[in-house]
Amino acid sequence: QVQLLESGGGLARPGGSLSLSCTATGSTDPIYSLGWYRQAPGKKRELVAHITSGFSINYLDEVKGRFTIRRDNAKNTVYLQMNDLRSDDTAVYYCTAVVITKYRDEYWGQGTQVTVSS
């Protein structure tokens, strides 16, 4: 069973920066992808960014050029650097991990709050 431990987040002013990190533990198989989703109040959960074990990356269009995802395969840790934050980046951010063996299993962290407000 994979467990995801998230850290970071908090409060930032518009134009400011925050960083998130997430470490996956307990996996006996390689973790294919690590990533971040977010969910704002009253909105659907959306993929912010994810990165595969081969370092293929996808970003939500709204965060391109502002957010950077990176991954340390040796530590099974994913990082999200968020710059030039906007009020509509306010959401709960969830870390995810996908393990592919015979099946595709996806795991979720408990979420960390990011609030952008002046």
C-alpha positions as CSV (number, residue, x, y, z in Angstrom):
1,Q,0.0,0.0,0.0
2,V,1.5,3.3,-1.1
3,Q,1.3,6.2,1.3
4,L,1.8,9.8,0.3
5,L,3.1,12.4,2.7
6,E,2.6,16.0,1.6
7,S,4.2,19.1,3.0
8,G,4.2,22.7,2.1
9,G,1.4,25.0,1.0
10,G,-0.1,27.7,3.2
11,L,-0.8,31.4,2.5
12,A,0.8,33.6,-0.1
13,R,0.0,37.0,-1.6
14,P,-0.8,37.4,-5.3
15,G,2.5,37.2,-7.2
16,G,4.1,35.3,-4.4
17,S,5.5,31.8,-4.3
18,L,4.9,28.5,-2.5
19,S,6.3,25.1,-2.8
20,L,4.9,21.6,-2.2
21,S,6.5,18.3,-1.8
22,C,5.2,14.8,-1.5
23,T,7.0,11.6,-0.7
24,A,5.7,8.2,-1.6
25,T,6.4,5.3,0.8
26,G,5.5,1.6,0.9
27,S,5.6,0.8,-2.8
28,T,7.2,-2.5,-3.7
29,D,6.9,-1.6,-7.4
30,P,8.3,1.4,-9.3
31,I,6.1,4.4,-9.3
32,Y,5.2,5.3,-12.8
33,S,4.0,8.8,-12.3
34,L,3.7,11.4,-9.5
35,G,1.7,14.5,-9.7
36,W,-0.6,17.1,-8.2
37,Y,-4.3,17.8,-8.6
38,R,-6.2,20.6,-7.0
39,Q,-9.8,21.3,-6.1
40,A,-11.2,24.7,-5.4
41,P,-14.5,25.2,-3.6
42,G,-17.4,24.4,-5.9
43,K,-15.1,23.2,-8.7
44,K,-14.1,19.9,-10.0
45,R,-10.7,18.4,-9.2
46,E,-8.2,19.1,-11.9
47,L,-4.8,17.9,-12.8
48,V,-2.2,20.6,-12.2
49,A,0.9,18.7,-13.3
50,H,2.4,15.2,-13.4
51,I,5.7,13.7,-14.2
52,T,6.6,10.2,-15.1
53,S,9.5,8.1,-14.1
54,G,11.1,9.0,-17.4
55,F,10.5,12.7,-16.6
56,S,7.8,13.3,-19.2
57,I,5.8,16.2,-17.8
58,N,2.3,17.6,-18.4
59,Y,0.9,20.9,-17.0
60,L,-2.5,22.4,-16.8
61,D,-2.5,25.3,-19.3
62,E,-3.3,27.8,-16.6
63,V,-0.1,27.1,-14.7
64,K,2.3,26.8,-17.6
65,G,5.3,29.1,-17.1
66,R,4.4,29.7,-13.4
67,F,4.6,26.2,-11.9
68,T,7.4,23.7,-12.1
69,I,7.2,20.1,-11.2
70,R,10.3,17.9,-10.6
71,R,10.9,14.5,-9.3
72,D,13.6,12.7,-7.3
73,N,13.3,9.0,-8.3
74,A,15.7,7.9,-5.7
75,K,13.6,9.5,-2.9
76,N,10.2,8.8,-4.6
77,T,9.5,12.5,-4.0
78,V,7.8,15.0,-6.2
79,Y,8.0,18.8,-5.8
80,L,5.9,21.6,-7.1
81,Q,7.3,25.1,-7.2
82,M,4.5,27.6,-7.6
83,N,5.5,31.1,-8.7
84,D,3.5,34.2,-9.6
85,L,0.5,32.8,-7.7
86,R,-2.9,34.1,-8.4
87,S,-6.1,34.1,-6.4
88,D,-7.6,31.4,-8.6
89,D,-4.7,29.1,-7.6
90,T,-6.4,28.9,-4.2
91,A,-7.4,25.2,-3.7
92,V,-6.6,22.1,-1.9
93,Y,-3.7,20.4,-3.6
94,Y,-3.5,16.6,-3.7
95,C,-0.5,14.5,-4.4
96,T,-1.1,11.4,-6.5
97,A,1.0,8.4,-7.4
98,V,0.4,5.8,-10.1
99,V,1.9,2.3,-10.0
100,I,1.5,0.1,-13.0
101,T,2.0,-3.6,-12.7
102,K,-0.6,-6.0,-13.9
103,Y,-3.0,-3.3,-13.0
104,R,-3.0,0.5,-12.8
105,D,-3.3,1.6,-9.2
106,E,-3.6,5.3,-8.2
107,Y,-3.0,6.6,-4.7
108,W,-3.9,10.0,-3.2
109,G,-2.5,12.1,-0.5
110,Q,-4.8,13.8,2.0
111,G,-4.4,17.3,0.5
112,T,-2.8,20.5,1.5
113,Q,-4.4,23.9,1.4
114,V,-2.9,26.7,-0.8
115,T,-4.5,30.1,-0.3
116,V,-3.6,33.1,-2.4
117,S,-4.9,36.3,-0.9
118,S,-3.9,39.9,-0.3
